[in-house]
Amino acid sequence: MNKKIRVLLVDDHTLFRSGIRSLLQRNEDFEVVGEAGDGLEGIKRARSLRPDVVLLDLHMPGVSGLEAVKVIVEEIPEVHVLMLTVSEDAQDLMDALRAGACGYLLKNIETDMLVDAIRRAAKGESVVSQQMTAKLIEGVRAPHKGDAPAERDRFSPRERDIMASLAHGESNKEIARRLDLAESTVKIHVQNIFKKLNMSSRVQVALYAVEHGFGQAKGS
Protein backbone atom coordinates (compact mmCIF):
# COMPACT_ATOMS: atom_id res chain seq x y z
CA MET A 1 0.00 0.00 0.00
CA ASN A 2 1.35 3.39 -1.01
CA LYS A 3 2.05 5.92 1.70
CA LYS A 4 -0.61 8.61 1.85
CA ILE A 5 0.34 12.23 1.18
CA ARG A 6 -0.20 14.13 4.43
CA VAL A 7 -1.67 17.60 3.81
CA LEU A 8 -2.08 20.63 6.08
CA LEU A 9 -4.66 23.26 5.06
CA VAL A 10 -4.00 26.89 6.02
CA ASP A 11 -6.68 29.40 4.99
CA ASP A 12 -8.70 31.97 6.90
CA HIS A 13 -11.97 30.92 5.23
CA THR A 14 -13.46 27.96 7.11
CA LEU A 15 -15.87 27.09 4.31
CA PHE A 16 -13.04 26.95 1.76
CA ARG A 17 -10.98 24.67 4.02
CA SER A 18 -13.98 22.39 4.45
CA GLY A 19 -14.41 22.16 0.69
CA ILE A 20 -10.76 21.27 0.10
CA ARG A 21 -10.81 18.76 2.95
CA SER A 22 -13.89 17.03 1.49
CA LEU A 23 -12.29 16.97 -1.95
CA LEU A 24 -9.04 15.43 -0.73
CA GLN A 25 -10.76 12.92 1.58
CA ARG A 26 -12.52 11.46 -1.47
CA ASN A 27 -9.10 10.48 -2.80
CA GLU A 28 -7.31 7.62 -1.07
CA ASP A 29 -3.91 9.16 -1.88
CA PHE A 30 -4.38 11.95 0.66
CA GLU A 31 -4.75 12.41 4.38
CA VAL A 32 -5.69 15.87 5.68
CA VAL A 33 -3.76 15.92 8.97
CA GLY A 34 -4.80 19.37 10.15
CA GLU A 35 -6.14 22.85 9.47
CA ALA A 36 -5.25 26.39 10.50
CA GLY A 37 -7.02 29.71 10.06
CA ASP A 38 -4.00 32.04 9.95
CA GLY A 39 -0.29 32.05 9.25
CA LEU A 40 0.85 31.83 12.86
CA GLU A 41 -1.33 28.80 13.59
CA GLY A 42 -0.19 27.34 10.28
CA ILE A 43 3.45 27.56 11.38
CA LYS A 44 2.64 25.91 14.71
CA ARG A 45 0.70 23.11 13.03
CA ALA A 46 3.45 22.54 10.46
CA ARG A 47 6.00 22.23 13.27
CA SER A 48 3.95 19.67 15.18
CA LEU A 49 2.43 17.68 12.32
CA ARG A 50 5.31 17.67 9.80
CA PRO A 51 3.01 17.25 6.77
CA ASP A 52 4.24 16.39 3.31
CA VAL A 53 2.46 19.35 1.73
CA VAL A 54 1.05 22.60 3.12
CA LEU A 55 -1.70 24.29 1.10
CA LEU A 56 -1.24 27.90 2.18
CA ASP A 57 -3.35 30.97 1.44
CA LEU A 58 -1.36 34.12 0.68
CA HIS A 59 -3.35 36.97 2.21
CA MET A 60 -4.60 36.30 5.73
CA PRO A 61 -5.10 38.46 8.84
CA GLY A 62 -2.14 38.65 11.21
CA VAL A 63 0.77 36.57 9.97
CA SER A 64 0.45 36.40 6.18
CA GLY A 65 1.05 33.37 4.03
CA LEU A 66 4.22 34.96 2.72
CA GLU A 67 5.63 35.30 6.23
CA ALA A 68 4.51 31.78 7.08
CA VAL A 69 6.15 30.13 4.07
CA LYS A 70 9.50 31.72 4.94
CA VAL A 71 9.41 30.26 8.45
CA ILE A 72 8.13 26.84 7.41
CA VAL A 73 10.67 26.37 4.62
CA GLU A 74 13.55 27.53 6.81
CA GLU A 75 12.61 25.43 9.85
CA ILE A 76 11.19 22.35 8.10
CA PRO A 77 12.82 22.16 4.65
CA GLU A 78 11.37 18.72 3.93
CA VAL A 79 7.85 20.21 3.92
CA HIS A 80 6.63 21.38 0.50
CA VAL A 81 4.52 24.54 0.55
CA LEU A 82 1.96 25.21 -2.19
CA MET A 83 0.39 28.65 -2.26
CA LEU A 84 -3.34 28.50 -3.03
CA THR A 85 -4.69 32.00 -3.52
CA VAL A 86 -6.97 34.30 -5.48
CA SER A 87 -4.15 36.75 -6.20
CA GLU A 88 -3.04 36.95 -9.82
CA ASP A 89 -0.53 39.68 -8.97
CA ALA A 90 2.90 39.01 -10.50
CA GLN A 91 4.69 40.47 -7.48
CA ASP A 92 2.80 38.16 -5.11
CA LEU A 93 3.84 35.25 -7.31
CA MET A 94 7.50 36.26 -7.33
CA ASP A 95 7.57 36.99 -3.59
CA ALA A 96 6.05 33.62 -2.74
CA LEU A 97 8.42 31.62 -4.93
CA ARG A 98 11.47 33.52 -3.71
CA ALA A 99 10.31 32.92 -0.14
CA GLY A 100 10.54 29.19 -0.79
CA ALA A 101 7.11 28.03 -1.96
CA CYS A 102 7.37 25.13 -4.40
CA GLY A 103 4.33 26.29 -6.31
CA TYR A 104 1.64 28.90 -6.79
CA LEU A 105 -1.94 27.91 -7.59
CA LEU A 106 -5.04 30.01 -8.14
CA LYS A 107 -8.21 29.09 -6.28
CA ASN A 108 -10.15 28.74 -9.53
CA ILE A 109 -8.00 25.72 -10.44
CA GLU A 110 -9.81 22.61 -11.71
CA THR A 111 -10.19 19.80 -9.19
CA ASP A 112 -8.12 17.25 -11.08
CA MET A 113 -5.35 19.79 -11.62
CA LEU A 114 -5.24 20.59 -7.90
CA VAL A 115 -4.98 16.90 -7.02
CA ASP A 116 -2.18 16.44 -9.57
CA ALA A 117 -0.38 19.56 -8.29
CA ILE A 118 -0.38 18.24 -4.71
CA ARG A 119 1.01 14.91 -5.87
CA ARG A 120 3.75 16.68 -7.81
CA ALA A 121 4.57 18.95 -4.88
CA ALA A 122 4.91 15.94 -2.58
CA LYS A 123 7.57 14.61 -4.96
CA GLY A 124 9.46 17.91 -4.80
CA GLU A 125 8.35 19.20 -8.19
CA SER A 126 7.41 22.81 -8.84
CA VAL A 127 3.90 23.75 -9.87
CA VAL A 128 2.59 27.10 -11.12
CA SER A 129 -0.95 27.70 -12.40
CA GLN A 130 -0.99 27.98 -16.16
CA GLN A 131 -2.45 31.49 -15.99
CA MET A 132 0.57 32.61 -13.97
CA THR A 133 3.35 31.06 -16.06
CA ALA A 134 3.69 34.04 -18.41
CA LYS A 135 3.79 36.39 -15.41
CA LEU A 136 6.52 34.23 -13.87
CA ILE A 137 8.68 34.52 -16.96
CA GLU A 138 8.07 38.26 -17.40
CA GLY A 139 8.38 38.99 -13.68
CA VAL A 140 11.94 37.73 -13.45
CA ARG A 141 13.28 39.24 -16.65
CA ALA A 142 16.01 41.44 -15.25
CA PRO A 143 17.76 44.37 -16.95
CA HIS A 144 21.09 43.36 -15.37
CA LYS A 145 22.55 41.08 -18.04
CA GLY A 146 26.17 42.09 -17.57
CA ASP A 147 27.06 38.93 -15.68
CA ALA A 148 25.21 36.60 -18.07
CA PRO A 149 28.25 35.40 -20.10
CA ALA A 150 30.22 34.57 -16.96
CA GLU A 151 27.22 32.79 -15.49
CA ARG A 152 26.70 30.74 -18.64
CA ASP A 153 30.33 29.61 -18.54
CA ARG A 154 29.66 27.86 -15.21
CA PHE A 155 27.51 25.28 -16.97
CA SER A 156 28.01 22.76 -19.75
CA PRO A 157 26.02 23.17 -22.99
CA ARG A 158 23.72 20.32 -21.93
CA GLU A 159 23.17 21.90 -18.49
CA ARG A 160 22.30 25.18 -20.21
CA ASP A 161 19.72 23.37 -22.36
CA ILE A 162 18.19 21.81 -19.27
CA MET A 163 18.14 25.12 -17.37
CA ALA A 164 16.25 26.67 -20.28
CA SER A 165 13.71 23.87 -19.98
CA LEU A 166 13.43 24.34 -16.21
CA ALA A 167 12.79 28.04 -16.81
CA HIS A 168 9.77 27.01 -18.88
CA GLY A 169 8.48 24.67 -16.19
CA GLU A 170 9.15 21.38 -17.99
CA SER A 171 9.24 18.12 -16.04
CA ASN A 172 12.18 15.70 -16.26
CA LYS A 173 10.12 13.47 -18.56
CA GLU A 174 9.34 16.39 -20.90
CA ILE A 175 12.98 17.49 -20.93
CA ALA A 176 14.14 13.94 -21.68
CA ARG A 177 11.70 13.64 -24.57
CA ARG A 178 12.61 17.01 -26.08
CA LEU A 179 16.39 16.54 -25.78
CA ASP A 180 16.29 12.82 -26.65
CA LEU A 181 17.88 11.79 -23.35
CA ALA A 182 17.13 9.12 -20.76
CA GLU A 183 15.09 10.53 -17.87
CA SER A 184 17.75 9.23 -15.47
CA THR A 185 20.35 11.31 -17.33
CA VAL A 186 18.20 14.41 -16.98
CA LYS A 187 17.89 13.78 -13.23
CA ILE A 188 21.69 13.64 -12.92
CA HIS A 189 22.07 16.93 -14.81
CA VAL A 190 19.40 18.58 -12.65
CA GLN A 191 21.16 17.45 -9.47
CA ASN A 192 24.47 18.81 -10.78
CA ILE A 193 22.80 22.17 -11.47
CA PHE A 194 21.38 22.18 -7.91
CA LYS A 195 24.88 21.58 -6.52
CA LYS A 196 26.51 24.31 -8.61
CA LEU A 197 23.88 26.84 -7.53
CA ASN A 198 23.55 25.56 -3.95
CA MET A 199 19.80 25.32 -4.48
CA SER A 200 17.29 22.56 -3.78
CA SER A 201 14.16 23.75 -5.58
CA ARG A 202 13.31 23.61 -9.29
CA VAL A 203 11.45 26.90 -8.85
CA GLN A 204 14.58 28.60 -7.48
CA VAL A 205 16.61 27.28 -10.44
CA ALA A 206 13.89 28.41 -12.87
CA LEU A 207 13.96 31.94 -11.43
CA TYR A 208 17.75 32.01 -11.61
CA ALA A 209 17.70 30.67 -15.18
CA VAL A 210 15.35 33.35 -16.48
CA GLU A 211 17.09 36.15 -14.57
CA HIS A 212 20.38 35.21 -16.25
CA GLY A 213 19.05 34.70 -19.73
CA PHE A 214 18.89 30.89 -19.84
CA GLY A 215 15.13 30.94 -20.33
CA GLN A 216 15.54 32.44 -23.78
CA ALA A 217 17.36 29.40 -25.09
CA LYS A 218 14.34 27.19 -25.65
CA GLY A 219 13.39 27.04 -29.29
CA SER A 220 16.25 29.36 -30.31
C-alpha positions as CSV (number, residue, x, y, z in Angstrom):
1,M,0.0,0.0,0.0
2,N,1.4,3.4,-1.0
3,K,2.0,5.9,1.7
4,K,-0.6,8.6,1.8
5,I,0.3,12.2,1.2
6,R,-0.2,14.1,4.4
7,V,-1.7,17.6,3.8
8,L,-2.1,20.6,6.1
9,L,-4.7,23.3,5.1
10,V,-4.0,26.9,6.0
11,D,-6.7,29.4,5.0
12,D,-8.7,32.0,6.9
13,H,-12.0,30.9,5.2
14,T,-13.5,28.0,7.1
15,L,-15.9,27.1,4.3
16,F,-13.0,26.9,1.8
17,R,-11.0,24.7,4.0
18,S,-14.0,22.4,4.5
19,G,-14.4,22.2,0.7
20,I,-10.8,21.3,0.1
21,R,-10.8,18.8,3.0
22,S,-13.9,17.0,1.5
23,L,-12.3,17.0,-1.9
24,L,-9.0,15.4,-0.7
25,Q,-10.8,12.9,1.6
26,R,-12.5,11.5,-1.5
27,N,-9.1,10.5,-2.8
28,E,-7.3,7.6,-1.1
29,D,-3.9,9.2,-1.9
30,F,-4.4,11.9,0.7
31,E,-4.8,12.4,4.4
32,V,-5.7,15.9,5.7
33,V,-3.8,15.9,9.0
34,G,-4.8,19.4,10.1
35,E,-6.1,22.9,9.5
36,A,-5.2,26.4,10.5
37,G,-7.0,29.7,10.1
38,D,-4.0,32.0,9.9
39,G,-0.3,32.0,9.2
40,L,0.9,31.8,12.9
41,E,-1.3,28.8,13.6
42,G,-0.2,27.3,10.3
43,I,3.4,27.6,11.4
44,K,2.6,25.9,14.7
45,R,0.7,23.1,13.0
46,A,3.4,22.5,10.5
47,R,6.0,22.2,13.3
48,S,4.0,19.7,15.2
49,L,2.4,17.7,12.3
50,R,5.3,17.7,9.8
51,P,3.0,17.3,6.8
52,D,4.2,16.4,3.3
53,V,2.5,19.4,1.7
54,V,1.0,22.6,3.1
55,L,-1.7,24.3,1.1
56,L,-1.2,27.9,2.2
57,D,-3.3,31.0,1.4
58,L,-1.4,34.1,0.7
59,H,-3.3,37.0,2.2
60,M,-4.6,36.3,5.7
61,P,-5.1,38.5,8.8
62,G,-2.1,38.7,11.2
63,V,0.8,36.6,10.0
64,S,0.5,36.4,6.2
65,G,1.0,33.4,4.0
66,L,4.2,35.0,2.7
67,E,5.6,35.3,6.2
68,A,4.5,31.8,7.1
69,V,6.1,30.1,4.1
70,K,9.5,31.7,4.9
71,V,9.4,30.3,8.4
72,I,8.1,26.8,7.4
73,V,10.7,26.4,4.6
74,E,13.5,27.5,6.8
75,E,12.6,25.4,9.9
76,I,11.2,22.4,8.1
77,P,12.8,22.2,4.6
78,E,11.4,18.7,3.9
79,V,7.8,20.2,3.9
80,H,6.6,21.4,0.5
81,V,4.5,24.5,0.5
82,L,2.0,25.2,-2.2
83,M,0.4,28.7,-2.3
84,L,-3.3,28.5,-3.0
85,T,-4.7,32.0,-3.5
86,V,-7.0,34.3,-5.5
87,S,-4.2,36.8,-6.2
88,E,-3.0,37.0,-9.8
89,D,-0.5,39.7,-9.0
90,A,2.9,39.0,-10.5
91,Q,4.7,40.5,-7.5
92,D,2.8,38.2,-5.1
93,L,3.8,35.2,-7.3
94,M,7.5,36.3,-7.3
95,D,7.6,37.0,-3.6
96,A,6.0,33.6,-2.7
97,L,8.4,31.6,-4.9
98,R,11.5,33.5,-3.7
99,A,10.3,32.9,-0.1
100,G,10.5,29.2,-0.8
101,A,7.1,28.0,-2.0
102,C,7.4,25.1,-4.4
103,G,4.3,26.3,-6.3
104,Y,1.6,28.9,-6.8
105,L,-1.9,27.9,-7.6
106,L,-5.0,30.0,-8.1
107,K,-8.2,29.1,-6.3
108,N,-10.2,28.7,-9.5
109,I,-8.0,25.7,-10.4
110,E,-9.8,22.6,-11.7
111,T,-10.2,19.8,-9.2
112,D,-8.1,17.2,-11.1
113,M,-5.3,19.8,-11.6
114,L,-5.2,20.6,-7.9
115,V,-5.0,16.9,-7.0
116,D,-2.2,16.4,-9.6
117,A,-0.4,19.6,-8.3
118,I,-0.4,18.2,-4.7
119,R,1.0,14.9,-5.9
120,R,3.8,16.7,-7.8
121,A,4.6,19.0,-4.9
122,A,4.9,15.9,-2.6
123,K,7.6,14.6,-5.0
124,G,9.5,17.9,-4.8
125,E,8.3,19.2,-8.2
126,S,7.4,22.8,-8.8
127,V,3.9,23.7,-9.9
128,V,2.6,27.1,-11.1
129,S,-1.0,27.7,-12.4
130,Q,-1.0,28.0,-16.2
131,Q,-2.4,31.5,-16.0
132,M,0.6,32.6,-14.0
133,T,3.3,31.1,-16.1
134,A,3.7,34.0,-18.4
135,K,3.8,36.4,-15.4
136,L,6.5,34.2,-13.9
137,I,8.7,34.5,-17.0
138,E,8.1,38.3,-17.4
139,G,8.4,39.0,-13.7
140,V,11.9,37.7,-13.4
141,R,13.3,39.2,-16.6
142,A,16.0,41.4,-15.3
143,P,17.8,44.4,-16.9
144,H,21.1,43.4,-15.4
145,K,22.6,41.1,-18.0
146,G,26.2,42.1,-17.6
147,D,27.1,38.9,-15.7
148,A,25.2,36.6,-18.1
149,P,28.2,35.4,-20.1
150,A,30.2,34.6,-17.0
151,E,27.2,32.8,-15.5
152,R,26.7,30.7,-18.6
153,D,30.3,29.6,-18.5
154,R,29.7,27.9,-15.2
155,F,27.5,25.3,-17.0
156,S,28.0,22.8,-19.7
157,P,26.0,23.2,-23.0
158,R,23.7,20.3,-21.9
159,E,23.2,21.9,-18.5
160,R,22.3,25.2,-20.2
161,D,19.7,23.4,-22.4
162,I,18.2,21.8,-19.3
163,M,18.1,25.1,-17.4
164,A,16.2,26.7,-20.3
165,S,13.7,23.9,-20.0
166,L,13.4,24.3,-16.2
167,A,12.8,28.0,-16.8
168,H,9.8,27.0,-18.9
169,G,8.5,24.7,-16.2
170,E,9.2,21.4,-18.0
171,S,9.2,18.1,-16.0
172,N,12.2,15.7,-16.3
173,K,10.1,13.5,-18.6
174,E,9.3,16.4,-20.9
175,I,13.0,17.5,-20.9
176,A,14.1,13.9,-21.7
177,R,11.7,13.6,-24.6
178,R,12.6,17.0,-26.1
179,L,16.4,16.5,-25.8
180,D,16.3,12.8,-26.7
181,L,17.9,11.8,-23.3
182,A,17.1,9.1,-20.8
183,E,15.1,10.5,-17.9
184,S,17.8,9.2,-15.5
185,T,20.4,11.3,-17.3
186,V,18.2,14.4,-17.0
187,K,17.9,13.8,-13.2
188,I,21.7,13.6,-12.9
189,H,22.1,16.9,-14.8
190,V,19.4,18.6,-12.7
191,Q,21.2,17.4,-9.5
192,N,24.5,18.8,-10.8
193,I,22.8,22.2,-11.5
194,F,21.4,22.2,-7.9
195,K,24.9,21.6,-6.5
196,K,26.5,24.3,-8.6
197,L,23.9,26.8,-7.5
198,N,23.6,25.6,-4.0
199,M,19.8,25.3,-4.5
200,S,17.3,22.6,-3.8
201,S,14.2,23.8,-5.6
202,R,13.3,23.6,-9.3
203,V,11.5,26.9,-8.9
204,Q,14.6,28.6,-7.5
205,V,16.6,27.3,-10.4
206,A,13.9,28.4,-12.9
207,L,14.0,31.9,-11.4
208,Y,17.8,32.0,-11.6
209,A,17.7,30.7,-15.2
210,V,15.4,33.4,-16.5
211,E,17.1,36.2,-14.6
212,H,20.4,35.2,-16.2
213,G,19.0,34.7,-19.7
214,F,18.9,30.9,-19.8
215,G,15.1,30.9,-20.3
216,Q,15.5,32.4,-23.8
217,A,17.4,29.4,-25.1
218,K,14.3,27.2,-25.6
219,G,13.4,27.0,-29.3
220,S,16.2,29.4,-30.3
